[in-house]
Amino acid sequence: MYSIEYSILGCKSLLIPRSLKDARENINDATPQHQFLGSHLSDIRKELGAWRGVLENLEDVSSLFDAMAGCGFSARVFEQVFPGVPIRLNDLDPACSHILTANFPESDVCSKDVRQLEFDGSDLVFIDFNSMTMRKWGFWGETILKAAEASRILVITDSACYGFHMGNLKAYGVESPHDYYRLYNERIPGKNVSMVADFGNAALVVLEDVSARSPVFLVSSEPIPIHYGPRGIL
Ligand SMILES: C[S@@+](CC[C@H](N)C(=O)[O-])C[C@H]1O[C@@H](n2cnc3c(N)ncnc32)[C@H](O)[C@@H]1O
């Protein structure tokens, strides 16, 4: 195991599994976080910055269920923004769930397929999909609906904006990113998109109980630096 430390949010370290690879990985739905950590570090920094931006705009979160928690980077950021708030963690990959237990000894950790999870009793559910877009609704939609129903706030990672930045809106049959994110309002009863934090290759979509307010589009979150421990990892 190696130790990673990052500075902006404090000095708590995070362990990652030894099976880290340094070649650029093709990401698919089930790629474990530690397998592409080496080559996608700048993406992870940007995503963590966006996640922090989202969290800083939420009030009174009383628990987190991080359902695709990887090695726990996102959970560490949560812990810094909401200290002392209970965290439940899950990752299908046993190497990730093992390392999550080491990184978060106080938390409940499980290793299930996200499609089999019960989210009941979670105030905030975060599902950090590797490559979810509305075109995969047939595969992920049921899980998203279940998580939305069981939680007050649901945050999911949606990769469609990667295509939007290349002018590829037509693939989703929409005229603008706003139209695309509004599809969530149509498909998820009782929840509306309240924030979208676009960090380039994906966006965090925040769904909250129906409210009159229009979505806030957060675009300028600062990436979070990640510094390596004394042994280094790359
Ligand atoms: C983008 S990564 C999450 C990174 C995480 N936010 C972090 O801070 O390290 C997505 C994770 O989902 C896990 N995963 C993939 N398919 C899954 C499934 N069906 N159920 C649960 N976890 C899954 C992968 O092992 C991977 O670690």
The ligand as an ORCA input file, in Angstrom:
! r2SCAN-3c Opt
* xyz 0 1
  C     -15.157      6.713    -10.741
  S     -14.766      5.448     -9.617
  C     -15.167      6.167     -8.063
  C     -14.054      6.987     -7.492
  C     -14.306      7.484     -6.105
  N     -15.235      8.607     -6.116
  C     -13.036      7.861     -5.345
  O     -13.024      8.931     -4.773
  O     -12.055      7.092     -5.322
  C     -16.064      4.300     -9.832
  C     -15.944      3.061     -8.954
  O     -17.113      2.269     -9.157
  C     -16.769      0.906     -8.969
  N     -17.803      0.118     -9.648
  C     -17.914     -0.154    -10.969
  N     -19.052     -0.835    -11.223
  C     -19.689     -0.966    -10.020
  C     -20.923     -1.564     -9.633
  N     -21.732     -2.146    -10.527
  N     -21.270     -1.519     -8.329
  C     -20.472     -0.912     -7.402
  N     -19.268     -0.347     -7.720
  C     -18.880     -0.368     -9.009
  C     -15.370      0.773     -9.551
  O     -14.670     -0.299     -8.908
  C     -14.751      2.141     -9.244
  O     -13.928      2.067     -8.113
*
